[in-house]
């Protein structure tokens, strides 16, 4: 799973969000390293919807503009949990290897 996809699913794990809300949450989660453009976000949401990880939740009109909200599905939650476990295992392996490189003090 690519990092932007992981971050979009993570943003939606906190509850339904509209597009701009997802973009802001991804920026926050990544501490500014990942900034999604609207075209990139909506392409990813279309793909995640087709895969069954995300569904359209509702629409709202605010100041004359339509806001489309998305939410995580149970399949999306499982995909996020699986990827989280995979990343945790990889990080653990890296920490083990890095620990072996540290000079030993006696």
Gaussian input, Z-matrix of N, CA and C with variables (Angstrom, degrees):
# hf/3-21g

backbone

0 1
 N
 C     1     B1
 C     2     B2     1     A1
 N     3     B3     2     A2     1     D1
 C     4     B4     3     A3     2     D2
 C     5     B5     4     A4     3     D3
 N     6     B6     5     A5     4     D4
 C     7     B7     6     A6     5     D5
 C     8     B8     7     A7     6     D6
 N     9     B9     8     A8     7     D7
 C    10    B10     9     A9     8     D8
 C    11    B11    10    A10     9     D9
 N    12    B12    11    A11    10    D10
 C    13    B13    12    A12    11    D11
 C    14    B14    13    A13    12    D12
 N    15    B15    14    A14    13    D13
 C    16    B16    15    A15    14    D14
 C    17    B17    16    A16    15    D15
 N    18    B18    17    A17    16    D16
 C    19    B19    18    A18    17    D17
 C    20    B20    19    A19    18    D18
 N    21    B21    20    A20    19    D19
 C    22    B22    21    A21    20    D20
 C    23    B23    22    A22    21    D21
 N    24    B24    23    A23    22    D22
 C    25    B25    24    A24    23    D23
 C    26    B26    25    A25    24    D24
 N    27    B27    26    A26    25    D25
 C    28    B28    27    A27    26    D26
 C    29    B29    28    A28    27    D27
 N    30    B30    29    A29    28    D28
 C    31    B31    30    A30    29    D29
 C    32    B32    31    A31    30    D30
 N    33    B33    32    A32    31    D31
 C    34    B34    33    A33    32    D32
 C    35    B35    34    A34    33    D33
 N    36    B36    35    A35    34    D34
 C    37    B37    36    A36    35    D35
 C    38    B38    37    A37    36    D36
 N    39    B39    38    A38    37    D37
 C    40    B40    39    A39    38    D38
 C    41    B41    40    A40    39    D39
 N    42    B42    41    A41    40    D40
 C    43    B43    42    A42    41    D41
 C    44    B44    43    A43    42    D42
 N    45    B45    44    A44    43    D43
 C    46    B46    45    A45    44    D44
 C    47    B47    46    A46    45    D45
 N    48    B48    47    A47    46    D46
 C    49    B49    48    A48    47    D47
 C    50    B50    49    A49    48    D48
 N    51    B51    50    A50    49    D49
 C    52    B52    51    A51    50    D50
 C    53    B53    52    A52    51    D51
 N    54    B54    53    A53    52    D52
 C    55    B55    54    A54    53    D53
 C    56    B56    55    A55    54    D54
 N    57    B57    56    A56    55    D55
 C    58    B58    57    A57    56    D56
 C    59    B59    58    A58    57    D57
 N    60    B60    59    A59    58    D58
 C    61    B61    60    A60    59    D59
 C    62    B62    61    A61    60    D60
 N    63    B63    62    A62    61    D61
 C    64    B64    63    A63    62    D62
 C    65    B65    64    A64    63    D63
 N    66    B66    65    A65    64    D64
 C    67    B67    66    A66    65    D65
 C    68    B68    67    A67    66    D66
 N    69    B69    68    A68    67    D67
 C    70    B70    69    A69    68    D68
 C    71    B71    70    A70    69    D69
 N    72    B72    71    A71    70    D70
 C    73    B73    72    A72    71    D71
 C    74    B74    73    A73    72    D72
 N    75    B75    74    A74    73    D73
 C    76    B76    75    A75    74    D74
 C    77    B77    76    A76    75    D75
 N    78    B78    77    A77    76    D76
 C    79    B79    78    A78    77    D77
 C    80    B80    79    A79    78    D78
 N    81    B81    80    A80    79    D79
 C    82    B82    81    A81    80    D80
 C    83    B83    82    A82    81    D81
 N    84    B84    83    A83    82    D82
 C    85    B85    84    A84    83    D83
 C    86    B86    85    A85    84    D84
 N    87    B87    86    A86    85    D85
 C    88    B88    87    A87    86    D86
 C    89    B89    88    A88    87    D87
 N    90    B90    89    A89    88    D88
 C    91    B91    90    A90    89    D89
 C    92    B92    91    A91    90    D90
 N    93    B93    92    A92    91    D91
 C    94    B94    93    A93    92    D92
 C    95    B95    94    A94    93    D93
 N    96    B96    95    A95    94    D94
 C    97    B97    96    A96    95    D95
 C    98    B98    97    A97    96    D96
 N    99    B99    98    A98    97    D97
 C   100   B100    99    A99    98    D98
 C   101   B101   100   A100    99    D99
 N   102   B102   101   A101   100   D100
 C   103   B103   102   A102   101   D101
 C   104   B104   103   A103   102   D102
 N   105   B105   104   A104   103   D103
 C   106   B106   105   A105   104   D104
 C   107   B107   106   A106   105   D105
 N   108   B108   107   A107   106   D106
 C   109   B109   108   A108   107   D107
 C   110   B110   109   A109   108   D108
 N   111   B111   110   A110   109   D109
 C   112   B112   111   A111   110   D110
 C   113   B113   112   A112   111   D111
 N   114   B114   113   A113   112   D112
 C   115   B115   114   A114   113   D113
 C   116   B116   115   A115   114   D114
 N   117   B117   116   A116   115   D115
 C   118   B118   117   A117   116   D116
 C   119   B119   118   A118   117   D117
 N   120   B120   119   A119   118   D118
 C   121   B121   120   A120   119   D119
 C   122   B122   121   A121   120   D120
 N   123   B123   122   A122   121   D121
 C   124   B124   123   A123   122   D122
 C   125   B125   124   A124   123   D123
 N   126   B126   125   A125   124   D124
 C   127   B127   126   A126   125   D125
 C   128   B128   127   A127   126   D126
 N   129   B129   128   A128   127   D127
 C   130   B130   129   A129   128   D128
 C   131   B131   130   A130   129   D129
 N   132   B132   131   A131   130   D130
 C   133   B133   132   A132   131   D131
 C   134   B134   133   A133   132   D132
 N   135   B135   134   A134   133   D133
 C   136   B136   135   A135   134   D134
 C   137   B137   136   A136   135   D135
 N   138   B138   137   A137   136   D136
 C   139   B139   138   A138   137   D137
 C   140   B140   139   A139   138   D138
 N   141   B141   140   A140   139   D139
 C   142   B142   141   A141   140   D140
 C   143   B143   142   A142   141   D141
 N   144   B144   143   A143   142   D142
 C   145   B145   144   A144   143   D143
 C   146   B146   145   A145   144   D144
 N   147   B147   146   A146   145   D145
 C   148   B148   147   A147   146   D146
 C   149   B149   148   A148   147   D147
 N   150   B150   149   A149   148   D148
 C   151   B151   150   A150   149   D149
 C   152   B152   151   A151   150   D150
 N   153   B153   152   A152   151   D151
 C   154   B154   153   A153   152   D152
 C   155   B155   154   A154   153   D153
 N   156   B156   155   A155   154   D154
 C   157   B157   156   A156   155   D155
 C   158   B158   157   A157   156   D156
 N   159   B159   158   A158   157   D157
 C   160   B160   159   A159   158   D158
 C   161   B161   160   A160   159   D159
 N   162   B162   161   A161   160   D160
 C   163   B163   162   A162   161   D161
 C   164   B164   163   A163   162   D162
 N   165   B165   164   A164   163   D163
 C   166   B166   165   A165   164   D164
 C   167   B167   166   A166   165   D165
 N   168   B168   167   A167   166   D166
 C   169   B169   168   A168   167   D167
 C   170   B170   169   A169   168   D168
 N   171   B171   170   A170   169   D169
 C   172   B172   171   A171   170   D170
 C   173   B173   172   A172   171   D171
 N   174   B174   173   A173   172   D172
 C   175   B175   174   A174   173   D173
 C   176   B176   175   A175   174   D174
 N   177   B177   176   A176   175   D175
 C   178   B178   177   A177   176   D176
 C   179   B179   178   A178   177   D177
 N   180   B180   179   A179   178   D178
 C   181   B181   180   A180   179   D179
 C   182   B182   181   A181   180   D180
 N   183   B183   182   A182   181   D181
 C   184   B184   183   A183   182   D182
 C   185   B185   184   A184   183   D183
 N   186   B186   185   A185   184   D184
 C   187   B187   186   A186   185   D185
 C   188   B188   187   A187   186   D186
 N   189   B189   188   A188   187   D187
 C   190   B190   189   A189   188   D188
 C   191   B191   190   A190   189   D189
 N   192   B192   191   A191   190   D190
 C   193   B193   192   A192   191   D191
 C   194   B194   193   A193   192   D192
 N   195   B195   194   A194   193   D193
 C   196   B196   195   A195   194   D194
 C   197   B197   196   A196   195   D195
 N   198   B198   197   A197   196   D196
 C   199   B199   198   A198   197   D197
 C   200   B200   199   A199   198   D198
 N   201   B201   200   A200   199   D199
 C   202   B202   201   A201   200   D200
 C   203   B203   202   A202   201   D201
 N   204   B204   203   A203   202   D202
 C   205   B205   204   A204   203   D203
 C   206   B206   205   A205   204   D204
 N   207   B207   206   A206   205   D205
 C   208   B208   207   A207   206   D206
 C   209   B209   208   A208   207   D207
 N   210   B210   209   A209   208   D208
 C   211   B211   210   A210   209   D209
 C   212   B212   211   A211   210   D210
 N   213   B213   212   A212   211   D211
 C   214   B214   213   A213   212   D212
 C   215   B215   214   A214   213   D213
 N   216   B216   215   A215   214   D214
 C   217   B217   216   A216   215   D215
 C   218   B218   217   A217   216   D216
 N   219   B219   218   A218   217   D217
 C   220   B220   219   A219   218   D218
 C   221   B221   220   A220   219   D219
 N   222   B222   221   A221   220   D220
 C   223   B223   222   A222   221   D221
 C   224   B224   223   A223   222   D222
 N   225   B225   224   A224   223   D223
 C   226   B226   225   A225   224   D224
 C   227   B227   226   A226   225   D225
 N   228   B228   227   A227   226   D226
 C   229   B229   228   A228   227   D227
 C   230   B230   229   A229   228   D228
 N   231   B231   230   A230   229   D229
 C   232   B232   231   A231   230   D230
 C   233   B233   232   A232   231   D231
 N   234   B234   233   A233   232   D232
 C   235   B235   234   A234   233   D233
 C   236   B236   235   A235   234   D234
 N   237   B237   236   A236   235   D235
 C   238   B238   237   A237   236   D236
 C   239   B239   238   A238   237   D237
 N   240   B240   239   A239   238   D238
 C   241   B241   240   A240   239   D239
 C   242   B242   241   A241   240   D240
 N   243   B243   242   A242   241   D241
 C   244   B244   243   A243   242   D242
 C   245   B245   244   A244   243   D243
 N   246   B246   245   A245   244   D244
 C   247   B247   246   A246   245   D245
 C   248   B248   247   A247   246   D246
 N   249   B249   248   A248   247   D247
 C   250   B250   249   A249   248   D248
 C   251   B251   250   A250   249   D249
 N   252   B252   251   A251   250   D250
 C   253   B253   252   A252   251   D251
 C   254   B254   253   A253   252   D252
 N   255   B255   254   A254   253   D253
 C   256   B256   255   A255   254   D254
 C   257   B257   256   A256   255   D255
 N   258   B258   257   A257   256   D256
 C   259   B259   258   A258   257   D257
 C   260   B260   259   A259   258   D258
 N   261   B261   260   A260   259   D259
 C   262   B262   261   A261   260   D260
 C   263   B263   262   A262   261   D261
 N   264   B264   263   A263   262   D262
 C   265   B265   264   A264   263   D263
 C   266   B266   265   A265   264   D264
 N   267   B267   266   A266   265   D265
 C   268   B268   267   A267   266   D266
 C   269   B269   268   A268   267   D267
 N   270   B270   269   A269   268   D268
 C   271   B271   270   A270   269   D269
 C   272   B272   271   A271   270   D270
 N   273   B273   272   A272   271   D271
 C   274   B274   273   A273   272   D272
 C   275   B275   274   A274   273   D273
 N   276   B276   275   A275   274   D274
 C   277   B277   276   A276   275   D275
 C   278   B278   277   A277   276   D276
 N   279   B279   278   A278   277   D277
 C   280   B280   279   A279   278   D278
 C   281   B281   280   A280   279   D279
 N   282   B282   281   A281   280   D280
 C   283   B283   282   A282   281   D281
 C   284   B284   283   A283   282   D282
 N   285   B285   284   A284   283   D283
 C   286   B286   285   A285   284   D284
 C   287   B287   286   A286   285   D285
 N   288   B288   287   A287   286   D286
 C   289   B289   288   A288   287   D287
 C   290   B290   289   A289   288   D288
 N   291   B291   290   A290   289   D289
 C   292   B292   291   A291   290   D290
 C   293   B293   292   A292   291   D291
 N   294   B294   293   A293   292   D292
 C   295   B295   294   A294   293   D293
 C   296   B296   295   A295   294   D294
 N   297   B297   296   A296   295   D295
 C   298   B298   297   A297   296   D296
 C   299   B299   298   A298   297   D297
 N   300   B300   299   A299   298   D298
 C   301   B301   300   A300   299   D299
 C   302   B302   301   A301   300   D300
 N   303   B303   302   A302   301   D301
 C   304   B304   303   A303   302   D302
 C   305   B305   304   A304   303   D303
 N   306   B306   305   A305   304   D304
 C   307   B307   306   A306   305   D305
 C   308   B308   307   A307   306   D306
 N   309   B309   308   A308   307   D307
 C   310   B310   309   A309   308   D308
 C   311   B311   310   A310   309   D309
 N   312   B312   311   A311   310   D310
 C   313   B313   312   A312   311   D311
 C   314   B314   313   A313   312   D312
 N   315   B315   314   A314   313   D313
 C   316   B316   315   A315   314   D314
 C   317   B317   316   A316   315   D315

   B1=1.4587
   B2=1.5259
   B3=1.3137
   B4=1.4644
   B5=1.5304
   B6=1.3207
   B7=1.4609
   B8=1.5300
   B9=1.3469
   B10=1.4655
   B11=1.5382
   B12=1.3357
   B13=1.4687
   B14=1.5169
   B15=1.3287
   B16=1.4632
   B17=1.5312
   B18=1.3151
   B19=1.4649
   B20=1.5278
   B21=1.3244
   B22=1.4714
   B23=1.5196
   B24=1.3342
   B25=1.4732
   B26=1.5208
   B27=1.3215
   B28=1.4628
   B29=1.5290
   B30=1.3236
   B31=1.4697
   B32=1.5212
   B33=1.3239
   B34=1.4665
   B35=1.5243
   B36=1.3400
   B37=1.4639
   B38=1.5262
   B39=1.3294
   B40=1.4557
   B41=1.5180
   B42=1.3273
   B43=1.4640
   B44=1.5154
   B45=1.3287
   B46=1.4667
   B47=1.5303
   B48=1.3336
   B49=1.4658
   B50=1.5149
   B51=1.3251
   B52=1.4645
   B53=1.5209
   B54=1.3315
   B55=1.4558
   B56=1.5159
   B57=1.3300
   B58=1.4547
   B59=1.5261
   B60=1.3284
   B61=1.4620
   B62=1.5245
   B63=1.3213
   B64=1.4668
   B65=1.5249
   B66=1.3329
   B67=1.4674
   B68=1.5238
   B69=1.3129
   B70=1.4764
   B71=1.5247
   B72=1.3394
   B73=1.4630
   B74=1.5276
   B75=1.3274
   B76=1.4640
   B77=1.5247
   B78=1.3210
   B79=1.4593
   B80=1.5273
   B81=1.3314
   B82=1.4652
   B83=1.5247
   B84=1.3324
   B85=1.4630
   B86=1.5259
   B87=1.3244
   B88=1.4647
   B89=1.5270
   B90=1.3146
   B91=1.4645
   B92=1.5300
   B93=1.3436
   B94=1.4526
   B95=1.5177
   B96=1.3309
   B97=1.4666
   B98=1.5202
   B99=1.3393
   B100=1.4617
   B101=1.5224
   B102=1.3144
   B103=1.4573
   B104=1.5168
   B105=1.3156
   B106=1.4607
   B107=1.5181
   B108=1.3057
   B109=1.4620
   B110=1.5275
   B111=1.3248
   B112=1.4670
   B113=1.5305
   B114=1.3232
   B115=1.4605
   B116=1.5192
   B117=1.3262
   B118=1.4610
   B119=1.5263
   B120=1.3334
   B121=1.4623
   B122=1.5246
   B123=1.3177
   B124=1.4672
   B125=1.5296
   B126=1.3187
   B127=1.4635
   B128=1.5247
   B129=1.3229
   B130=1.4652
   B131=1.5346
   B132=1.3351
   B133=1.4709
   B134=1.5228
   B135=1.3268
   B136=1.4716
   B137=1.5250
   B138=1.3385
   B139=1.4623
   B140=1.5226
   B141=1.3272
   B142=1.4670
   B143=1.5240
   B144=1.3316
   B145=1.4658
   B146=1.5195
   B147=1.3264
   B148=1.4652
   B149=1.5296
   B150=1.3290
   B151=1.4641
   B152=1.5308
   B153=1.3366
   B154=1.4557
   B155=1.5112
   B156=1.3433
   B157=1.4613
   B158=1.5276
   B159=1.3156
   B160=1.4646
   B161=1.5228
   B162=1.3291
   B163=1.4704
   B164=1.5188
   B165=1.3183
   B166=1.4610
   B167=1.5195
   B168=1.3109
   B169=1.4556
   B170=1.5243
   B171=1.3320
   B172=1.4662
   B173=1.5188
   B174=1.3349
   B175=1.4603
   B176=1.5206
   B177=1.3083
   B178=1.4641
   B179=1.5153
   B180=1.3195
   B181=1.4590
   B182=1.5225
   B183=1.3331
   B184=1.4630
   B185=1.5192
   B186=1.3150
   B187=1.4732
   B188=1.5284
   B189=1.3222
   B190=1.4519
   B191=1.5234
   B192=1.3288
   B193=1.4688
   B194=1.5217
   B195=1.3232
   B196=1.4569
   B197=1.5176
   B198=1.3308
   B199=1.4612
   B200=1.5131
   B201=1.3143
   B202=1.4609
   B203=1.5253
   B204=1.3192
   B205=1.4558
   B206=1.5246
   B207=1.3260
   B208=1.4588
   B209=1.5190
   B210=1.3392
   B211=1.4589
   B212=1.5236
   B213=1.2989
   B214=1.4516
   B215=1.5243
   B216=1.3152
   B217=1.4656
   B218=1.5264
   B219=1.3289
   B220=1.4742
   B221=1.5391
   B222=1.3383
   B223=1.4716
   B224=1.5309
   B225=1.3186
   B226=1.4562
   B227=1.5132
   B228=1.3103
   B229=1.4721
   B230=1.5270
   B231=1.3433
   B232=1.4666
   B233=1.5364
   B234=1.3302
   B235=1.4674
   B236=1.5296
   B237=1.3183
   B238=1.4658
   B239=1.5254
   B240=1.3170
   B241=1.4686
   B242=1.5255
   B243=1.3279
   B244=1.4626
   B245=1.5194
   B246=1.3277
   B247=1.4687
   B248=1.5169
   B249=1.3181
   B250=1.4644
   B251=1.5242
   B252=1.3277
   B253=1.4665
   B254=1.5278
   B255=1.3289
   B256=1.4660
   B257=1.5253
   B258=1.3279
   B259=1.4662
   B260=1.5266
   B261=1.3191
   B262=1.4679
   B263=1.5347
   B264=1.3445
   B265=1.4591
   B266=1.5248
   B267=1.3199
   B268=1.4627
   B269=1.5274
   B270=1.3231
   B271=1.4663
   B272=1.5274
   B273=1.3114
   B274=1.4599
   B275=1.5252
   B276=1.3289
   B277=1.4659
   B278=1.5278
   B279=1.3260
   B280=1.4719
   B281=1.5253
   B282=1.3296
   B283=1.4668
   B284=1.5193
   B285=1.3185
   B286=1.4637
   B287=1.5142
   B288=1.3267
   B289=1.4691
   B290=1.5189
   B291=1.3147
   B292=1.4665
   B293=1.5276
   B294=1.3220
   B295=1.4727
   B296=1.5106
   B297=1.3290
   B298=1.4595
   B299=1.5291
   B300=1.3362
   B301=1.4627
   B302=1.5282
   B303=1.3231
   B304=1.4611
   B305=1.5203
   B306=1.3306
   B307=1.4678
   B308=1.5212
   B309=1.3039
   B310=1.4703
   B311=1.5187
   B312=1.3102
   B313=1.4612
   B314=1.5113
   B315=1.3183
   B316=1.4657
   B317=1.4840
   A1=108.00
   A2=115.69
   A3=119.92
   A4=110.46
   A5=115.51
   A6=120.87
   A7=113.45
   A8=119.99
   A9=117.97
   A10=113.04
   A11=116.50
   A12=120.13
   A13=110.18
   A14=116.43
   A15=121.41
   A16=110.41
   A17=116.28
   A18=120.34
   A19=112.28
   A20=117.94
   A21=120.98
   A22=109.62
   A23=116.75
   A24=119.79
   A25=110.81
   A26=116.87
   A27=120.80
   A28=110.89
   A29=116.81
   A30=120.71
   A31=110.48
   A32=116.96
   A33=120.88
   A34=112.78
   A35=117.29
   A36=120.21
   A37=110.62
   A38=116.82
   A39=121.21
   A40=113.38
   A41=117.53
   A42=121.67
   A43=110.89
   A44=115.76
   A45=121.52
   A46=109.86
   A47=115.16
   A48=121.65
   A49=109.13
   A50=114.78
   A51=120.13
   A52=107.90
   A53=116.16
   A54=121.94
   A55=114.86
   A56=116.94
   A57=119.00
   A58=110.80
   A59=116.98
   A60=121.20
   A61=111.19
   A62=116.62
   A63=120.91
   A64=109.63
   A65=116.68
   A66=120.76
   A67=110.68
   A68=117.47
   A69=121.36
   A70=111.33
   A71=116.63
   A72=120.16
   A73=110.92
   A74=117.81
   A75=120.92
   A76=110.06
   A77=117.43
   A78=120.90
   A79=110.57
   A80=116.64
   A81=121.11
   A82=111.05
   A83=117.03
   A84=121.05
   A85=112.16
   A86=116.25
   A87=120.87
   A88=112.20
   A89=116.52
   A90=122.47
   A91=111.14
   A92=114.83
   A93=121.38
   A94=115.66
   A95=118.45
   A96=120.39
   A97=112.50
   A98=117.01
   A99=120.94
   A100=108.60
   A101=116.07
   A102=122.21
   A103=107.29
   A104=115.82
   A105=120.56
   A106=110.87
   A107=115.78
   A108=121.00
   A109=107.46
   A110=118.03
   A111=120.07
   A112=113.69
   A113=117.88
   A114=120.24
   A115=112.08
   A116=116.12
   A117=121.56
   A118=110.15
   A119=116.19
   A120=120.30
   A121=110.90
   A122=117.18
   A123=119.30
   A124=111.97
   A125=117.64
   A126=120.07
   A127=109.47
   A128=116.38
   A129=120.64
   A130=110.99
   A131=117.40
   A132=119.92
   A133=111.41
   A134=117.38
   A135=120.17
   A136=110.73
   A137=115.86
   A138=120.34
   A139=110.76
   A140=116.98
   A141=120.92
   A142=111.61
   A143=116.68
   A144=120.82
   A145=109.69
   A146=117.40
   A147=121.60
   A148=111.16
   A149=117.05
   A150=121.74
   A151=112.22
   A152=117.18
   A153=121.09
   A154=114.91
   A155=117.43
   A156=121.03
   A157=113.21
   A158=116.05
   A159=122.78
   A160=108.01
   A161=116.28
   A162=120.31
   A163=109.54
   A164=113.90
   A165=121.09
   A166=106.70
   A167=117.32
   A168=122.22
   A169=111.38
   A170=115.78
   A171=120.34
   A172=109.12
   A173=115.25
   A174=122.02
   A175=108.29
   A176=115.19
   A177=122.62
   A178=107.33
   A179=116.46
   A180=120.08
   A181=107.48
   A182=115.63
   A183=122.63
   A184=107.26
   A185=116.22
   A186=121.49
   A187=111.53
   A188=116.07
   A189=121.30
   A190=114.83
   A191=117.17
   A192=120.80
   A193=109.69
   A194=114.72
   A195=120.84
   A196=110.31
   A197=115.35
   A198=121.50
   A199=107.28
   A200=116.01
   A201=121.59
   A202=107.81
   A203=116.21
   A204=122.14
   A205=110.67
   A206=115.28
   A207=122.87
   A208=108.56
   A209=115.08
   A210=119.29
   A211=109.78
   A212=114.39
   A213=122.87
   A214=109.60
   A215=117.52
   A216=122.39
   A217=108.63
   A218=117.66
   A219=118.86
   A220=112.05
   A221=117.72
   A222=120.17
   A223=110.73
   A224=116.78
   A225=120.62
   A226=111.54
   A227=116.14
   A228=120.41
   A229=110.32
   A230=116.50
   A231=120.24
   A232=110.85
   A233=116.53
   A234=120.06
   A235=110.67
   A236=116.65
   A237=121.37
   A238=110.77
   A239=117.33
   A240=120.94
   A241=110.95
   A242=116.81
   A243=121.56
   A244=111.05
   A245=116.47
   A246=120.50
   A247=111.28
   A248=117.60
   A249=121.27
   A250=110.15
   A251=117.08
   A252=121.12
   A253=110.77
   A254=117.27
   A255=121.48
   A256=110.69
   A257=116.57
   A258=120.49
   A259=111.26
   A260=116.69
   A261=121.09
   A262=109.63
   A263=117.40
   A264=121.85
   A265=110.46
   A266=117.26
   A267=120.93
   A268=111.35
   A269=116.91
   A270=120.70
   A271=110.14
   A272=116.90
   A273=121.09
   A274=110.83
   A275=116.68
   A276=120.10
   A277=110.46
   A278=116.92
   A279=120.34
   A280=110.68
   A281=117.14
   A282=120.11
   A283=111.50
   A284=116.72
   A285=120.76
   A286=110.37
   A287=116.49
   A288=120.25
   A289=111.68
   A290=116.31
   A291=119.73
   A292=110.70
   A293=116.26
   A294=119.95
   A295=112.14
   A296=116.25
   A297=120.76
   A298=111.77
   A299=117.04
   A300=121.62
   A301=113.02
   A302=116.97
   A303=120.18
   A304=110.04
   A305=115.52
   A306=117.82
   A307=110.14
   A308=114.97
   A309=119.66
   A310=109.08
   A311=114.61
   A312=119.21
   A313=107.92
   A314=115.82
   A315=119.04
   A316=111.25
   D1=131.98
   D2=178.54
   D3=-74.30
   D4=153.71
   D5=-176.42
   D6=-56.61
   D7=-45.63
   D8=179.17
   D9=-59.20
   D10=-39.19
   D11=178.03
   D12=-63.13
   D13=-45.88
   D14=178.23
   D15=-57.56
   D16=-43.77
   D17=-178.63
   D18=-69.21
   D19=-36.60
   D20=176.92
   D21=-63.54
   D22=-46.88
   D23=178.51
   D24=-62.82
   D25=-39.94
   D26=178.23
   D27=-63.20
   D28=-41.95
   D29=178.00
   D30=-60.35
   D31=-39.77
   D32=-178.30
   D33=-78.48
   D34=-16.12
   D35=177.18
   D36=-65.10
   D37=-21.83
   D38=178.34
   D39=-83.25
   D40=-3.08
   D41=-179.14
   D42=128.94
   D43=170.58
   D44=-178.20
   D45=-62.50
   D46=141.00
   D47=178.83
   D48=-142.16
   D49=153.56
   D50=172.87
   D51=-89.47
   D52=169.92
   D53=-173.29
   D54=-50.86
   D55=-52.67
   D56=-177.86
   D57=-65.17
   D58=-34.01
   D59=176.74
   D60=-63.62
   D61=-38.43
   D62=177.17
   D63=-65.57
   D64=-45.51
   D65=179.47
   D66=-57.38
   D67=-46.40
   D68=179.72
   D69=-63.97
   D70=-42.46
   D71=-178.17
   D72=-66.98
   D73=-38.82
   D74=177.06
   D75=-62.32
   D76=-42.17
   D77=177.64
   D78=-61.67
   D79=-42.36
   D80=178.79
   D81=-65.65
   D82=-48.45
   D83=-178.42
   D84=-60.14
   D85=-37.19
   D86=-177.75
   D87=-89.67
   D88=5.07
   D89=-177.95
   D90=53.69
   D91=39.63
   D92=175.10
   D93=85.77
   D94=-3.44
   D95=-179.79
   D96=-72.13
   D97=-31.68
   D98=-178.08
   D99=-116.90
   D100=121.96
   D101=175.43
   D102=-123.79
   D103=111.74
   D104=-179.21
   D105=-82.53
   D106=137.71
   D107=170.73
   D108=-88.26
   D109=151.93
   D110=-178.22
   D111=-53.61
   D112=-42.59
   D113=-179.96
   D114=-61.54
   D115=-41.10
   D116=178.53
   D117=-65.61
   D118=-43.78
   D119=-179.14
   D120=-61.80
   D121=-49.93
   D122=-174.59
   D123=-70.37
   D124=-29.73
   D125=172.73
   D126=-64.52
   D127=-44.60
   D128=178.66
   D129=-64.72
   D130=-42.08
   D131=178.97
   D132=-63.88
   D133=-38.14
   D134=176.09
   D135=-61.45
   D136=-43.77
   D137=179.53
   D138=-65.97
   D139=-45.56
   D140=-179.66
   D141=-64.59
   D142=-33.09
   D143=175.67
   D144=-67.18
   D145=-45.29
   D146=179.37
   D147=-62.51
   D148=-32.75
   D149=179.49
   D150=-80.40
   D151=-9.84
   D152=-179.92
   D153=84.25
   D154=14.29
   D155=-179.86
   D156=-89.05
   D157=-22.00
   D158=-176.07
   D159=-138.64
   D160=146.36
   D161=173.67
   D162=-132.09
   D163=154.90
   D164=172.86
   D165=-68.59
   D166=126.61
   D167=-176.07
   D168=-94.74
   D169=-51.81
   D170=-178.68
   D171=-169.97
   D172=168.90
   D173=174.43
   D174=-118.87
   D175=147.73
   D176=176.16
   D177=-137.00
   D178=146.46
   D179=173.12
   D180=-109.30
   D181=123.13
   D182=-179.70
   D183=-127.28
   D184=122.08
   D185=-178.68
   D186=53.00
   D187=39.54
   D188=177.52
   D189=77.57
   D190=4.12
   D191=-179.31
   D192=-113.62
   D193=138.46
   D194=179.85
   D195=-79.00
   D196=131.77
   D197=172.46
   D198=-115.38
   D199=121.47
   D200=178.09
   D201=-100.37
   D202=124.10
   D203=-179.13
   D204=-98.86
   D205=143.32
   D206=178.29
   D207=-123.37
   D208=153.52
   D209=175.49
   D210=-140.43
   D211=158.69
   D212=179.07
   D213=-74.42
   D214=140.97
   D215=174.21
   D216=-94.74
   D217=169.62
   D218=173.74
   D219=-57.85
   D220=-38.13
   D221=176.41
   D222=-64.87
   D223=-38.13
   D224=177.24
   D225=-64.80
   D226=-39.47
   D227=177.69
   D228=-63.35
   D229=-43.15
   D230=178.76
   D231=-63.72
   D232=-41.29
   D233=178.37
   D234=-62.28
   D235=-41.55
   D236=178.47
   D237=-66.15
   D238=-42.12
   D239=177.78
   D240=-62.72
   D241=-43.11
   D242=179.50
   D243=-62.63
   D244=-45.64
   D245=179.69
   D246=-66.83
   D247=-37.08
   D248=177.71
   D249=-62.46
   D250=-43.84
   D251=178.25
   D252=-63.95
   D253=-40.71
   D254=178.88
   D255=-62.45
   D256=-45.80
   D257=179.61
   D258=-65.82
   D259=-37.72
   D260=178.52
   D261=-62.56
   D262=-42.91
   D263=179.66
   D264=-64.25
   D265=-43.12
   D266=178.74
   D267=-64.03
   D268=-42.07
   D269=178.96
   D270=-63.98
   D271=-39.85
   D272=178.57
   D273=-63.46
   D274=-43.09
   D275=178.44
   D276=-62.99
   D277=-41.63
   D278=178.69
   D279=-64.00
   D280=-42.91
   D281=179.04
   D282=-62.30
   D283=-38.79
   D284=177.79
   D285=-62.59
   D286=-46.77
   D287=179.65
   D288=-64.25
   D289=-41.87
   D290=179.60
   D291=-65.40
   D292=-37.18
   D293=177.77
   D294=-61.55
   D295=-34.45
   D296=178.49
   D297=-68.19
   D298=-23.20
   D299=-179.37
   D300=-84.58
   D301=-16.93
   D302=-177.39
   D303=-68.58
   D304=138.26
   D305=176.66
   D306=-64.87
   D307=139.25
   D308=179.43
   D309=-87.76
   D310=136.79
   D311=177.51
   D312=-107.86
   D313=139.09
   D314=179.67
   D315=-123.45

